[in-house]
């Protein structure tokens, strides 16, 4: 069944088609290349929905739509699910091909910038600092790794599920979903959470690395690293995030303390 006209309610995707599209999202970058970037991956993910076009997989509309969806495309890999859902909806709605191509082009910028700010600059460092805090509070290697993996994967799985549903629901009006407060205010809230976690994680992690009775050598390293990090942060204000510098200083000190212990 195909819905004609972008304003009508979409025909629900069958459970099998929805599962097929969602599982393919995890391989959306498998065919990444410098010419098309993730374009082939978009076509690969949309393909299960295109089988519902008149004529099925052997019909001309299927081949035209699949060729169109395999062209150049670039976005954040997690928010690409929004594009997959929206593009599948436009193809099944019978939107003219030239409009779909313009729509694909318009999606690239927002889905790339929003995803970078929300995930790479927000969620990833928060999960890293959370795992670092678990380490500083005495967590073993398994607990630290599990904390990071569970938190990070819960976030990106939820984002993929939401994106596919939002894209399919809104179609060419998907901009309304991307203008929600989650995307407008989410990066700022994550930055504050990251700063809070950094204030907790760095001291307790450094205290555990130093350990009791290690003398003045590691303490001097802490003081030097703190001074260097503070000066660097002030000089690079507005050009680099503080959490990157903090983690860089911590990594340098961990290396220093490890060498000192085994030297």
Secondary structure, 3 states (H helix, E strand, C coil): CCCCCCCCCCCCCCHHHHHHHHHHHCCCCCCCECCCECHHHHHHHHHHHHCCCCCHHHCHHHHHHHHHHCCCECCCCCCHHHHHHHHHHHHHCCCCHHHHHHHHHHHHHHHHHHHHHHHHHHHHHHHHHHHHHHHHCCCCHHHHHHHHHHHHHHHHHHHHHHHHHHHHHHHHHCHHHHCCHHHHHHHHHHHHHHHHHHHHHHHHHHHHHHCCCCCHHHHHHHHHHHHHHHHHHHHCCCCCCHHHHHHHHHHHHHHHHHHHHHC
